[in-house]
Amino acid sequence: MKHSQSKSVFDYYGKPSFGKALPLSFQHILAMIMGAVTPPLIVAGVAGANAQETMLLVQIALLFSGISTLLQLYPVGRLGAGMPTIFGVGFAYVPSLIAIGSVYGIPGILGAQIAGGVAMIVVGIFIKQIRHLFPPVVAGTVVLVIGLSLYDIAIKYMAGSGNVTADGFGSGQNWLVGLTTLAVVLCCSQFARGYLRLAAIIVGILVGYAMAFFFGMVDFSRLHEAPWVMVPTPFALGIEFHASAVISMVVICIVNSVQTIGDLSATAVGGMNRELKDEELSGGLLGNGVCTLVGAFFGGLPTASFSQNVGIVAMTKVISRYVLGIAAAFLILAGLLPKFGAAMTTIPYPVLGGATIIVFGMITMTGIQLLVKDELSSRNITIVALSVALAMGINTVPEAIAQLPDTARMLVGSPVIVAATVAFTLNMLLPKKSLQDEAREREQIEREMNSDEPATDYHNKQMKVEASN
């Protein structure tokens, strides 16, 4: 199907000039690149990888983040959602990857990931038949928890690091840079006009980066150490299969598919003002499964939709796949040219935190938008309330699950998994009741309480009246 060539950034098929598209693309890159780079760094440390293996994990993560994103933007057959979304190595898998890597190393992770990729593909094939199991009350709850669970990351970044024990964490200098970046983003997004308003995040990052450089906070060591070119080769890190690792990875991949459902739904609602189509959802899950499967052979960790980029789309309404495609091309370039990727990681944490905290807030609001598409009946409110309470409660007190077996701790250690599991289960078990049903029940109870007739007699009379009507 051919589409008329538009130059609008608000048209999915729009192709603005490269000069206009580039800064908008960099917003997406800068919002997600630390998120794509950090999981392989964490896993490498836990699995005891050497410096060369660590660099390979990082580069392949960037490479497959770009490939996965391109596949979502420019579908091949049934693979890809055809939606303005960014995919890459995601944080949601980190607890499970740590648990597997600490026991079986990187080869054990990659072997289990092959099975996880197959599980994603199976979910994608049958999602049309099971999509009714994930109504707005479930998908919206997942998106809401995604946003809420990201706040601590943004605050830690603004305070200076993803690690609270790092030197200088919480210093006034870090907060000054982070809050200045946030203030610039906020002012540009609310008071600027035209293109400057759309590029609010990149403007904030540039201002924050300049301030951080002035304070001597920019570290160029990774840039000097990185080689110029990296050519990916299959089986470079080895592949092993272990039953417990495979089971854990399959479960996390299936549950994480609910996050993808939530993110794609949030993109459609927040960025395109419409509902997500079945074929888009199926294509998104299939594409993600194939990239996760193929990536395992080269050392790429599991991919997922990036919620912070969903927030950017919702905030700016820029949905041009050309804009996001440039971002994907740069990620691939960063994967093949380690110097380029290392340059992107020189952005200090406070700058990233100040630029993304408002984006995470937008994700939360998108989740609320999804929730109100269903009736806010007491049943639905109960589902959301209990799911959020358990997910965020356990996330706040990780010591509460410290005594559980490793596999169980992997699963309940992620607030997204907890929220998805609880919301899904309650939606299946609790009786379906609309606001009208609940109003009738309350009315009946009130009449029975004010009537001298036995409740059973009154109920029988009501049944006869309704039957006659």
C-alpha positions as CSV (number, residue, x, y, z in Angstrom):
1,M,0.0,0.0,0.0
2,K,1.4,3.3,-1.1
3,H,1.2,6.4,1.1
4,S,1.3,10.0,0.0
5,Q,4.6,11.6,0.9
6,S,4.1,14.0,3.8
7,K,6.8,16.0,5.5
8,S,5.0,16.3,8.8
9,V,6.6,14.8,11.9
10,F,3.0,14.2,13.2
11,D,2.4,11.7,10.4
12,Y,3.7,8.1,10.8
13,Y,4.6,8.1,7.1
14,G,5.9,11.7,7.2
15,K,9.4,12.3,6.0
16,P,10.7,15.7,7.3
17,S,14.1,17.1,6.3
18,F,17.1,15.4,7.8
19,G,18.0,18.6,9.6
20,K,14.6,18.7,11.4
21,A,14.5,15.0,12.1
22,L,18.0,14.6,13.5
23,P,17.5,16.5,16.9
24,L,14.1,14.7,17.4
25,S,15.9,11.4,16.8
26,F,18.6,12.2,19.3
27,Q,16.0,12.7,21.9
28,H,15.1,9.1,21.6
29,I,18.7,7.9,21.5
30,L,19.7,9.9,24.6
31,A,16.6,8.8,26.5
32,M,17.3,5.1,26.0
33,I,21.0,4.6,25.3
34,M,22.0,4.3,29.0
35,G,19.1,1.9,29.5
36,A,20.4,-0.3,26.7
37,V,24.0,-0.1,27.8
38,T,23.5,-0.6,31.6
39,P,21.9,-4.2,31.5
40,P,24.9,-5.8,29.7
41,L,27.3,-3.9,32.0
42,I,25.4,-5.3,35.1
43,V,25.2,-8.8,33.7
44,A,28.9,-8.8,32.7
45,G,29.9,-7.9,36.2
46,V,27.7,-10.7,37.8
47,A,28.8,-13.3,35.3
48,G,32.5,-12.5,35.7
49,A,33.1,-11.5,32.1
50,N,36.4,-10.0,31.1
51,A,36.9,-6.5,29.5
52,Q,36.7,-7.8,26.0
53,E,33.5,-9.8,26.6
54,T,31.9,-6.8,28.4
55,M,32.6,-4.5,25.5
56,L,31.1,-7.1,23.1
57,L,27.9,-7.4,25.2
58,V,27.5,-3.6,25.1
59,Q,28.1,-3.3,21.4
60,I,25.8,-6.2,20.5
61,A,23.1,-4.7,22.7
62,L,23.3,-1.4,20.8
63,L,23.4,-3.2,17.4
64,F,20.3,-5.3,18.1
65,S,18.5,-2.4,19.7
66,G,18.8,-0.7,16.4
67,I,17.9,-3.7,14.3
68,S,14.9,-4.5,16.6
69,T,13.6,-0.9,16.3
70,L,14.0,-0.8,12.5
71,L,12.0,-4.0,12.3
72,Q,9.2,-2.5,14.3
73,L,9.2,0.7,12.1
74,Y,9.5,-1.1,8.8
75,P,7.9,-4.5,9.2
76,V,9.0,-7.5,7.1
77,G,6.0,-9.7,6.4
78,R,4.3,-10.3,9.8
79,L,7.4,-9.2,11.7
80,G,7.1,-5.8,13.2
81,A,4.3,-3.6,14.6
82,G,4.5,-0.7,12.2
83,M,4.3,1.7,15.1
84,P,6.5,4.6,16.3
85,T,8.3,2.7,19.0
86,I,11.8,2.1,20.2
87,F,13.0,-1.4,21.2
88,G,16.2,-2.5,22.8
89,V,17.8,-4.5,25.6
90,G,15.5,-3.8,28.6
91,F,15.8,-3.5,32.3
92,A,12.8,-5.7,32.9
93,Y,15.0,-8.8,32.4
94,V,17.9,-7.8,34.6
95,P,16.8,-9.6,37.8
96,S,16.4,-12.9,35.9
97,L,19.6,-12.4,33.9
98,I,21.5,-11.7,37.2
99,A,20.1,-14.9,38.8
100,I,20.9,-17.0,35.7
101,G,24.3,-15.4,35.0
102,S,25.5,-15.8,38.6
103,V,25.1,-19.6,38.3
104,Y,25.5,-20.5,34.7
105,G,27.4,-17.5,33.3
106,I,26.8,-15.7,30.0
107,P,26.5,-19.0,27.9
108,G,23.6,-20.1,30.2
109,I,21.8,-16.8,29.7
110,L,22.1,-17.0,25.9
111,G,20.9,-20.6,25.8
112,A,17.9,-19.8,28.0
113,Q,17.2,-16.7,25.8
114,I,16.7,-18.9,22.7
115,A,13.8,-20.6,24.5
116,G,12.5,-17.3,25.7
117,G,12.5,-15.9,22.1
118,V,10.5,-18.9,20.9
119,A,8.0,-18.3,23.7
120,M,7.6,-14.7,22.6
121,I,7.0,-15.8,19.0
122,V,4.3,-18.3,20.2
123,V,2.6,-15.5,22.2
124,G,2.7,-13.3,19.1
125,I,1.2,-15.9,16.9
126,F,-1.8,-16.5,19.2
127,I,-2.2,-13.0,20.6
128,K,-5.4,-12.3,18.5
129,Q,-7.1,-15.3,20.2
130,I,-5.9,-14.3,23.7
131,R,-6.0,-10.5,23.5
132,H,-9.3,-10.3,25.2
133,L,-7.5,-11.5,28.3
134,F,-5.6,-8.2,28.4
135,P,-8.3,-5.5,28.5
136,P,-7.5,-1.8,29.3
137,V,-7.7,-2.5,33.0
138,V,-4.8,-5.0,32.7
139,A,-2.7,-3.2,30.1
140,G,-3.3,0.1,31.8
141,T,-2.2,-1.3,35.1
142,V,1.0,-2.6,33.6
143,V,1.8,0.8,31.9
144,L,1.0,2.6,35.2
145,V,3.4,0.4,37.1
146,I,6.0,0.8,34.4
147,G,5.9,4.6,34.9
148,L,5.9,4.3,38.7
149,S,8.8,1.8,38.8
150,L,11.0,4.1,36.7
151,Y,10.8,7.1,39.1
152,D,13.6,5.8,41.4
153,I,15.9,5.4,38.4
154,A,15.3,9.0,37.4
155,I,15.9,10.2,40.9
156,K,19.0,8.2,41.3
157,Y,20.3,9.5,38.0
158,M,19.6,13.1,39.1
159,A,21.4,12.4,42.4
160,G,24.5,11.3,40.4
161,S,24.5,7.6,39.7
162,G,22.4,4.4,39.3
163,N,24.3,3.2,42.5
164,V,23.5,5.0,45.8
165,T,26.9,4.1,47.2
166,A,28.8,5.9,44.4
167,D,31.1,8.8,45.4
168,G,29.3,12.1,45.4
169,F,25.9,10.6,45.2
170,G,23.2,13.2,46.2
171,S,25.7,16.1,46.1
172,G,24.4,19.6,45.5
173,Q,26.3,19.8,42.3
174,N,24.5,16.8,40.8
175,W,21.2,18.1,41.9
176,L,21.9,21.5,40.3
177,V,22.8,19.9,37.0
178,G,19.8,17.6,37.1
179,L,17.2,20.3,38.1
180,T,18.6,22.7,35.5
181,T,18.2,20.1,32.8
182,L,14.6,19.4,34.0
183,A,13.8,23.2,34.2
184,V,15.0,23.7,30.6
185,V,13.0,20.7,29.3
186,L,9.9,22.0,31.2
187,C,10.2,25.5,29.9
188,C,10.8,24.5,26.3
189,S,7.9,22.0,26.3
190,Q,5.5,24.5,27.9
191,F,6.5,28.0,26.8
192,A,8.5,27.5,23.6
193,R,6.9,27.4,20.2
194,G,7.3,25.4,17.0
195,Y,10.3,23.2,16.6
196,L,12.0,24.3,19.8
197,R,9.0,22.9,21.8
198,L,9.3,19.5,20.0
199,A,13.0,19.3,20.7
200,A,12.6,20.2,24.4
201,I,14.4,17.1,25.7
202,I,17.5,17.5,23.4
203,V,17.7,21.2,24.3
204,G,17.6,20.3,28.0
205,I,20.3,17.6,27.6
206,L,22.6,20.0,25.7
207,V,22.3,22.7,28.4
208,G,22.8,20.1,31.1
209,Y,25.8,18.6,29.3
210,A,27.4,22.0,28.9
211,M,27.0,22.7,32.7
212,A,28.3,19.2,33.6
213,F,31.3,19.7,31.4
214,F,32.0,23.1,33.1
215,F,31.9,21.3,36.5
216,G,34.3,18.6,35.3
217,M,31.6,15.8,35.4
218,V,32.1,14.4,31.9
219,D,34.2,11.3,31.8
220,F,35.8,10.5,28.4
221,S,37.7,7.4,29.6
222,R,35.3,4.9,27.8
223,L,35.7,7.0,24.6
224,H,39.5,6.6,24.7
225,E,39.4,2.8,25.5
226,A,36.8,1.9,22.8
227,P,38.1,0.4,19.5
228,W,37.0,1.9,16.2
229,V,35.3,-1.1,14.6
230,M,33.5,-4.2,15.8
231,V,32.3,-7.0,13.6
232,P,29.8,-9.3,15.3
233,T,30.4,-13.1,15.1
234,P,28.0,-15.8,16.1
235,F,28.7,-18.1,19.2
236,A,31.5,-15.7,20.3
237,L,30.3,-16.0,23.9
238,G,29.1,-19.6,23.8
239,I,25.6,-21.1,24.4
240,E,24.6,-23.6,27.0
241,F,21.2,-25.0,28.0
242,H,20.1,-25.5,31.6
243,A,16.6,-26.5,32.6
244,S,16.1,-24.1,35.5
245,A,17.5,-21.2,33.5
246,V,15.3,-22.0,30.5
247,I,12.1,-22.2,32.7
248,S,13.0,-18.9,34.3
249,M,13.6,-17.1,31.0
250,V,10.5,-18.5,29.3
251,V,8.3,-17.2,32.2
252,I,9.9,-13.8,32.2
253,C,9.7,-13.5,28.4
254,I,6.0,-14.4,28.4
255,V,5.1,-12.0,31.2
256,N,7.3,-9.3,29.7
257,S,5.1,-9.6,26.6
258,V,2.4,-8.0,28.7
259,Q,4.7,-5.0,29.1
260,T,5.1,-4.9,25.3
261,I,1.3,-5.0,25.0
262,G,1.0,-2.1,27.4
263,D,3.7,0.0,25.7
264,L,2.3,-0.5,22.2
265,S,-1.2,0.3,23.5
266,A,0.2,3.4,25.2
267,T,1.9,4.5,22.0
268,A,-1.3,4.1,20.0
269,V,-3.4,5.9,22.6
270,G,-0.9,8.6,23.7
271,G,0.8,9.3,20.4
272,M,-1.8,8.4,17.7
273,N,-5.1,8.9,19.6
274,R,-6.5,5.5,18.6
275,E,-6.7,1.9,19.7
276,L,-4.0,-0.6,18.9
277,K,-4.8,-3.0,16.1
278,D,-4.5,-6.8,16.5
279,E,-2.1,-7.1,13.6
280,E,0.1,-4.3,15.0
281,L,0.3,-6.1,18.4
282,S,1.0,-9.5,16.8
283,G,3.7,-8.0,14.6
284,G,5.3,-6.3,17.5
285,L,5.5,-9.4,19.6
286,L,6.7,-11.6,16.7
287,G,9.4,-9.1,15.8
288,N,10.6,-8.8,19.3
289,G,10.7,-12.6,19.7
290,V,12.7,-13.1,16.5
291,C,15.2,-10.4,17.5
292,T,15.6,-11.9,21.0
293,L,16.1,-15.3,19.5
294,V,18.6,-14.3,16.8
295,G,20.4,-11.9,19.1
296,A,21.2,-14.8,21.5
297,F,23.5,-16.3,18.9
298,F,25.6,-13.2,18.7
299,G,25.6,-12.2,22.4
300,G,22.6,-9.8,22.4
301,L,20.5,-9.9,25.5
302,P,16.6,-10.0,25.3
303,T,14.9,-7.0,23.7
304,A,11.8,-5.1,24.9
305,S,9.9,-2.0,24.2
306,F,11.4,1.1,25.9
307,S,8.8,2.8,28.0
308,Q,10.7,6.1,28.3
309,N,10.5,6.5,24.5
310,V,6.8,5.8,24.7
311,G,6.6,8.8,27.0
312,I,8.5,11.0,24.5
313,V,6.0,10.0,21.8
314,A,3.1,10.7,24.1
315,M,4.6,14.1,25.1
316,T,5.7,15.4,21.7
317,K,3.1,13.6,19.4
318,V,6.0,13.1,17.0
319,I,5.2,9.7,15.3
320,S,7.2,9.9,12.1
321,R,8.9,6.6,11.5
322,Y,11.6,8.4,9.6
323,V,12.5,10.3,12.8
324,L,12.7,7.1,14.8
325,G,14.4,5.3,11.9
326,I,17.3,7.7,12.1
327,A,17.6,6.9,15.8
328,A,17.6,3.1,14.9
329,A,20.3,3.7,12.3
330,F,22.5,5.6,14.8
331,L,22.1,2.7,17.3
332,I,23.3,0.3,14.6
333,L,26.2,2.6,13.8
334,A,27.0,2.8,17.5
335,G,27.0,-1.0,17.7
336,L,29.4,-1.3,14.8
337,L,31.6,1.7,15.7
338,P,32.4,1.4,19.5
339,K,33.9,4.9,19.6
340,F,30.5,6.4,18.6
341,G,28.6,4.3,21.2
342,A,31.2,5.2,23.9
343,A,30.7,9.0,23.1
344,M,27.0,8.6,23.7
345,T,27.7,7.2,27.2
346,T,29.7,10.2,28.3
347,I,26.4,12.0,29.2
348,P,26.5,12.3,33.0
349,Y,23.7,10.7,35.0
350,P,22.2,13.9,36.4
351,V,21.6,15.2,32.9
352,L,19.8,12.0,31.9
353,G,17.8,12.0,35.1
354,G,16.7,15.6,34.7
355,A,15.7,14.9,31.0
356,T,13.8,11.7,31.6
357,I,11.8,12.2,34.9
358,I,9.1,14.1,33.1
359,V,9.0,11.4,30.4
360,F,8.4,8.8,33.1
361,G,5.6,10.9,34.5
362,M,4.0,10.9,31.0
363,I,4.1,7.1,31.0
364,T,2.2,7.0,34.2
365,M,-0.4,9.4,32.8
366,T,-0.7,7.2,29.7
367,G,-1.5,4.3,31.9
368,I,-4.2,6.2,33.6
369,Q,-5.6,7.1,30.2
370,L,-5.8,3.4,29.4
371,L,-7.5,2.6,32.7
372,V,-10.3,5.1,32.2
373,K,-11.2,3.5,28.9
374,D,-12.8,0.8,31.1
375,E,-15.5,1.7,33.6
376,L,-14.1,2.5,37.0
377,S,-16.3,0.0,38.7
378,S,-15.4,-1.3,42.2
379,R,-14.2,-4.5,40.5
380,N,-11.8,-2.7,38.2
381,I,-10.6,-0.3,41.0
382,T,-9.9,-3.4,43.1
383,I,-7.8,-5.0,40.3
384,V,-5.7,-1.8,39.8
385,A,-5.4,-1.0,43.5
386,L,-4.2,-4.5,44.6
387,S,-1.9,-4.9,41.6
388,V,-0.2,-1.5,42.1
389,A,0.0,-2.0,45.9
390,L,1.7,-5.4,45.7
391,A,4.0,-4.5,42.8
392,M,5.3,-1.2,44.3
393,G,5.2,-2.5,47.8
394,I,7.5,-5.5,47.0
395,N,9.7,-3.2,44.8
396,T,10.1,-0.8,47.8
397,V,11.0,-3.6,50.2
398,P,13.1,-6.1,48.3
399,E,14.2,-7.7,51.6
400,A,10.6,-9.1,51.9
401,I,11.4,-11.7,49.2
402,A,15.0,-12.4,50.1
403,Q,14.2,-15.8,51.6
404,L,12.3,-17.1,48.5
405,P,13.9,-19.6,46.1
406,D,16.0,-18.0,43.3
407,T,13.4,-18.7,40.6
408,A,10.6,-17.2,42.6
409,R,12.7,-14.2,43.6
410,M,13.5,-13.6,39.9
411,L,9.8,-13.4,39.0
412,V,8.4,-11.4,41.9
413,G,11.4,-9.1,42.0
414,S,10.1,-7.2,39.0
415,P,7.2,-4.8,39.8
416,V,6.1,-5.1,36.1
417,I,5.8,-8.9,36.4
418,V,4.0,-8.7,39.7
419,A,1.5,-6.1,38.4
420,A,0.9,-8.0,35.2
421,T,0.4,-11.3,37.0
422,V,-1.9,-10.0,39.7
423,A,-4.0,-7.8,37.2
424,F,-4.3,-10.7,34.8
425,T,-5.3,-13.2,37.5
426,L,-7.9,-10.9,39.2
427,N,-9.4,-10.0,35.8
428,M,-9.9,-13.7,35.2
429,L,-11.3,-14.6,38.7
430,L,-13.4,-11.7,39.7
431,P,-17.0,-11.6,38.4
432,K,-17.6,-9.2,35.7
433,K,-19.8,-6.3,37.0
434,S,-20.5,-3.0,35.3
435,L,-21.3,0.2,37.1
436,Q,-25.0,-0.4,36.4
437,D,-24.8,-3.9,37.9
438,E,-23.2,-2.5,41.0
439,A,-25.8,0.3,41.3
440,R,-28.6,-2.3,41.0
441,E,-27.0,-4.4,43.8
442,R,-26.7,-1.4,46.1
443,E,-30.3,-0.4,45.4
444,Q,-31.5,-3.9,46.1
445,I,-29.5,-4.1,49.3
446,E,-30.9,-0.8,50.4
447,R,-34.5,-1.8,49.7
448,E,-34.0,-5.1,51.5
449,M,-32.7,-3.3,54.5
450,N,-35.7,-1.0,54.6
451,S,-38.2,-3.7,53.9
452,D,-39.9,-6.0,56.4
453,E,-40.1,-8.7,53.9
454,P,-37.5,-11.5,54.0
455,A,-34.7,-11.0,51.6
456,T,-35.5,-14.2,49.6
457,D,-39.2,-13.2,49.2
458,Y,-38.2,-9.7,48.0
459,H,-35.6,-11.1,45.6
460,N,-38.2,-13.5,44.1
461,K,-40.6,-10.7,43.6
462,Q,-38.0,-8.6,41.8
463,M,-37.1,-11.6,39.6
464,K,-40.8,-11.9,38.6
465,V,-41.1,-8.1,37.8
466,E,-37.9,-8.2,35.7
467,A,-39.2,-11.3,33.8
468,S,-42.5,-9.7,33.1
469,N,-40.8,-6.6,31.7
